[in-house]
Amino acid sequence: MPHHVVKPEEAGLRADLLVARLAGAPRSIVTEAVKRGDVLVNGAAVKGSTPLNDGDEIEYALQDRAEIIAEPEEIDVPIVYEDDDLMVINKPAGMTTHPAHGSTSGTLVNALLAHVSSLPGEALRPGLVHRLDRDTSGLLVVAKTTESLSALGKAMKKRYIQREYLGLAWGFLQHPRGTVDGAIGRDPHNRLKYTITPEGKPSITHFELRERLYNASELVFRLETGRTHQIRVHMSAMGHPIVNDPVYGKIDRRFPLPGQALHAWKLAFRHPRTREDLAFEVSPPGEYLATKAMLHGKL
């Protein structure tokens, strides 16, 4: 086991944070070591949140995770458009976009690889130009060639790809339309969450009221940037979290949604080879519409 004596400037740090720093390892791997009892302070197993003192002796044993390989899986996914260069997919809510630790199968990438044997790009994110959160449904563009992936990636960075979302949010906003401009970064207190922070990346969300419901609103969102959880973070910061958001709001078991009431309903971009302007629109899934119907009444 690696051994380390806590220095004065390290006093007060959490045990898992210091181990991650010493080992250069992800916090998730350290968390697994803590659960196994493989992080010791002064010879005793501790919680990851245990604060350290100057002179404490810390020992740890970490295990590398098994390599993830994206394998083809016969999963039916709605294809809205396809040609030799790209596909536009209507991703179901509840489906993870690509394999990762904790979700190594049943993802959109697994389904795509069964449909197209070879896709360009990273091994675990082949063809992906952008992503959607697991419980957000709607439109995604997938590149089938290296040239398309490069061109669409550049178009995304330059904000040439237009994306609109529909979402159900709690309460009524002060103005029927507006813009949230707040840099987004990791929440220092919870690595699973993001928050508005001066150290974050620039993030801009435009919103407009589509329909007023009972103690809730249906909004249209247009993104200028594409940060992780962007709409969800911005709406929560405004005091109007997305309905059924398990991270930035709360789950209401009465709703049939697997998670947040958010749907990517419009997507528009220029075809990377033909230069034709393409535009797509898909209606929200049944569980979103059922939730909206419930919000028309008094819950």
C-alpha positions in Angstrom: 0.0 0.0 0.0 1.3 3.5 -0.8 2.0 5.4 2.4 1.8 9.2 3.0 2.1 11.5 6.1 -0.3 14.4 5.9 1.5 17.7 5.7 0.4 20.9 7.5 -0.9 22.4 4.2 -3.0 19.2 3.6 -4.7 19.3 7.0 -8.5 19.7 6.8 -8.7 18.0 3.4 -11.1 15.0 3.0 -9.4 11.7 2.9 -10.8 10.7 -0.5 -9.8 14.1 -2.0 -6.2 13.7 -0.8 -5.9 10.1 -2.0 -7.3 11.1 -5.4 -4.7 13.9 -5.6 -1.8 11.7 -4.5 -2.7 8.8 -6.8 -3.8 11.0 -9.7 -7.0 8.9 -9.8 -10.7 9.7 -10.4 -12.7 10.2 -7.2 -15.0 7.3 -8.3 -12.1 4.9 -8.1 -11.2 6.2 -4.6 -14.8 5.9 -3.5 -14.7 2.2 -4.5 -11.5 1.8 -2.4 -13.2 3.5 0.6 -16.1 1.1 0.3 -13.7 -1.9 0.3 -12.0 -0.6 3.4 -8.8 0.1 1.4 -8.3 3.7 2.6 -6.7 3.7 6.0 -5.9 6.7 8.3 -3.6 5.8 11.2 -4.3 2.1 10.5 -8.1 2.3 10.6 -10.6 2.3 7.7 -12.3 5.6 7.3 -15.1 7.3 5.3 -14.2 9.3 2.3 -15.4 12.5 4.0 -13.1 12.1 7.0 -11.1 15.3 7.5 -7.3 14.8 7.9 -5.0 16.2 10.5 -1.4 17.2 10.3 0.8 14.1 10.8 -1.9 11.6 10.1 -0.6 8.5 8.3 -2.7 7.5 5.3 -2.5 4.3 3.3 -4.5 3.3 0.3 -4.9 0.5 -2.3 -6.7 1.4 -5.6 -7.8 -1.0 -8.3 -8.0 -0.1 -12.0 -11.4 -0.4 -13.5 -11.9 -2.9 -16.3 -11.7 -1.4 -19.8 -15.0 -0.5 -21.3 -15.6 -1.6 -24.9 -18.6 -0.4 -26.9 -20.2 -3.5 -28.4 -23.1 -3.6 -31.0 -26.5 -4.3 -29.5 -29.7 -4.8 -31.4 -31.7 -2.0 -29.8 -34.5 -0.3 -31.7 -33.9 3.5 -31.8 -36.1 5.9 -34.0 -34.1 7.2 -36.9 -35.6 10.5 -38.2 -33.2 10.9 -41.1 -30.2 9.1 -42.6 -27.9 9.3 -45.6 -24.3 8.3 -46.3 -22.9 11.1 -44.2 -25.0 11.3 -41.1 -28.1 10.2 -39.1 -30.6 12.2 -37.0 -31.9 10.1 -34.0 -34.8 10.6 -31.7 -33.3 9.4 -28.5 -35.7 7.9 -25.9 -35.8 9.2 -22.4 -34.0 6.8 -20.0 -31.3 5.9 -22.5 -27.7 6.8 -21.8 -25.9 8.3 -24.9 -22.7 6.4 -24.6 -21.1 3.7 -22.5 -19.4 4.7 -19.2 -18.7 3.1 -15.9 -22.0 2.2 -14.4 -23.7 2.1 -17.8 -21.8 -0.2 -20.1 -24.6 -1.5 -22.3 -28.0 -0.5 -23.6 -26.8 2.9 -24.7 -27.4 4.8 -27.9 -23.9 4.0 -29.1 -24.5 0.3 -28.6 -27.6 0.6 -30.8 -25.8 2.7 -33.4 -23.0 0.2 -33.8 -25.5 -2.5 -34.6 -27.0 -0.3 -37.3 -23.7 1.0 -38.7 -20.7 -1.3 -38.2 -18.1 1.5 -38.2 -18.4 5.1 -36.9 -15.7 7.7 -36.7 -14.3 9.3 -33.6 -13.6 8.1 -30.0 -14.0 4.5 -29.3 -16.8 5.1 -26.6 -18.3 8.1 -28.4 -18.2 7.1 -32.1 -20.0 9.5 -34.4 -21.3 11.7 -31.6 -21.4 15.4 -32.3 -23.3 16.2 -29.1 -25.0 14.4 -26.3 -28.3 14.4 -24.3 -28.7 13.6 -20.6 -29.9 10.1 -20.0 -33.5 11.1 -19.1 -33.8 13.9 -21.8 -35.4 12.7 -25.0 -35.1 14.1 -28.5 -33.0 14.9 -31.5 -29.3 14.1 -31.9 -27.1 14.2 -35.0 -24.6 11.4 -35.5 -21.8 11.6 -38.1 -21.1 8.5 -40.2 -17.8 9.7 -41.8 -14.7 11.3 -40.5 -15.3 14.3 -42.7 -18.9 14.8 -41.4 -17.7 14.4 -37.8 -15.1 17.1 -38.2 -17.4 19.5 -40.1 -20.3 19.1 -37.7 -18.0 19.4 -34.7 -16.7 22.7 -36.0 -20.3 23.9 -36.7 -21.3 23.0 -33.1 -18.4 25.0 -31.7 -19.3 28.0 -33.9 -22.9 27.7 -32.8 -24.1 27.0 -36.3 -26.2 24.1 -35.2 -29.5 25.3 -33.8 -31.1 23.3 -31.0 -34.4 24.0 -29.2 -35.8 22.1 -26.2 -39.3 21.9 -24.6 -39.4 21.7 -20.9 -41.8 21.8 -18.0 -40.7 24.0 -15.1 -42.2 24.6 -11.7 -43.9 28.0 -11.1 -44.2 31.1 -13.3 -41.3 33.2 -14.5 -41.4 36.9 -14.0 -41.0 37.6 -17.7 -42.4 35.5 -20.6 -39.0 35.5 -22.3 -35.5 36.1 -21.3 -31.9 34.9 -21.2 -29.8 33.3 -18.5 -26.1 34.1 -18.8 -24.2 32.2 -16.1 -21.0 30.3 -16.3 -21.3 26.6 -15.4 -18.8 24.4 -13.6 -18.6 21.4 -11.3 -20.2 21.9 -7.9 -17.3 21.8 -5.4 -19.6 20.1 -2.8 -21.1 17.4 -5.1 -19.1 16.0 -8.1 -22.4 14.7 -9.6 -23.8 18.2 -9.9 -23.0 21.4 -11.8 -23.5 24.9 -10.7 -23.2 28.6 -11.7 -19.7 29.7 -10.7 -17.2 32.4 -11.8 -14.7 29.6 -12.5 -17.1 27.8 -14.9 -17.4 27.9 -18.7 -19.6 30.6 -20.4 -23.2 29.3 -20.7 -26.1 31.1 -22.3 -29.7 29.8 -22.3 -32.6 31.7 -24.0 -36.2 30.8 -22.8 -39.7 31.7 -23.8 -43.1 30.8 -22.3 -45.0 28.4 -24.5 -47.9 27.6 -22.2 -49.0 28.4 -18.7 -50.1 25.4 -16.6 -51.3 25.0 -13.1 -48.3 26.1 -10.9 -46.0 25.2 -13.8 -44.9 26.5 -17.2 -44.0 24.9 -20.5 -41.0 26.7 -21.9 -39.0 26.7 -25.1 -35.3 26.8 -24.6 -32.7 27.8 -27.2 -29.0 27.1 -26.4 -26.1 29.2 -27.4 -23.7 26.9 -25.6 -23.9 23.2 -24.7 -22.7 22.6 -21.2 -23.6 19.5 -19.2 -27.0 20.0 -17.5 -27.1 23.6 -18.8 -30.9 24.1 -18.9 -31.4 22.2 -15.6 -28.7 24.3 -13.8 -30.0 27.6 -15.1 -33.6 26.9 -14.3 -32.7 25.7 -10.8 -30.7 28.8 -10.3 -33.8 30.9 -11.2 -35.9 29.1 -8.7 -37.9 27.2 -11.3 -36.4 23.7 -11.5 -37.4 21.4 -14.3 -40.3 19.2 -13.3 -39.2 15.8 -11.9 -35.5 16.7 -12.1 -33.8 14.2 -9.7 -30.6 16.2 -9.3 -31.6 19.9 -9.3 -35.2 19.5 -8.2 -37.1 16.5 -6.8 -38.8 13.4 -8.2 -42.5 13.2 -8.0 -43.6 9.6 -8.4 -47.0 10.6 -9.7 -45.4 11.6 -13.0 -44.7 8.8 -15.6 -41.3 10.3 -16.5 -38.0 8.5 -15.8 -36.5 11.9 -14.9 -36.6 15.6 -15.9 -39.3 16.8 -18.2 -37.0 18.0 -21.0 -37.2 17.2 -24.7 -35.0 18.2 -27.6 -37.7 18.9 -30.1 -36.0 21.0 -32.9 -32.6 20.6 -34.6 -31.3 22.5 -37.7 -28.0 22.6 -39.4 -26.3 22.7 -42.8 -25.4 19.4 -44.3 -21.6 19.1 -44.1 -21.2 17.8 -47.7 -24.2 18.9 -49.8 -24.6 22.3 -48.0 -28.3 21.8 -47.9 -30.1 23.3 -44.9 -31.8 20.6 -42.9 -34.4 21.1 -40.1 -36.1 18.5 -38.0 -38.9 18.5 -35.3 -40.2 15.7 -33.2 -43.0 15.9 -30.7 -42.4 15.0 -27.0 -42.9 11.4 -26.0 -46.0 10.1 -24.4 -44.7 10.3 -20.8 -43.9 14.0 -21.3 -47.3 14.8 -22.7 -49.0 12.8 -19.9 -47.1 14.8 -17.3 -48.1 18.1 -19.0 -51.7 17.0 -19.0 -51.4 16.3 -15.3 -50.0 19.8 -14.7 -53.1 21.3 -16.3 -55.0 20.1 -13.3 -54.4 20.6 -9.6 -52.0 17.9 -8.3 
